[in-house]
Amino acid sequence: MDHIVTVQDAVTAFADWLEPTTDELDAVEAEMPAVLADVDLLDAQILVLDRTPSELDAARLRRARRRVLRERAVLANVAFGRQSGGAA
């Protein structure tokens, strides 16, 4: 006969100390524009998977790619600004 036993990880999975910190939530919020830009690019790519892209589709893809690059550049510049705070 098998005994049903509570697994410790399952019991403590919702402990307060496992919640995201304020810093982690701020980091997620800061990355959200880049995530949304990636989603828009994926949407544009999905639309043209089974057909030849029209001029409008091609423009949408270009616009989505530029937005992704712009948002990633913003994130990279913010990350670089945090790291380069030392003395020369």
Order of alpha helices (4+ residues) and beta strands (2+ residues): alpha-alpha-alpha
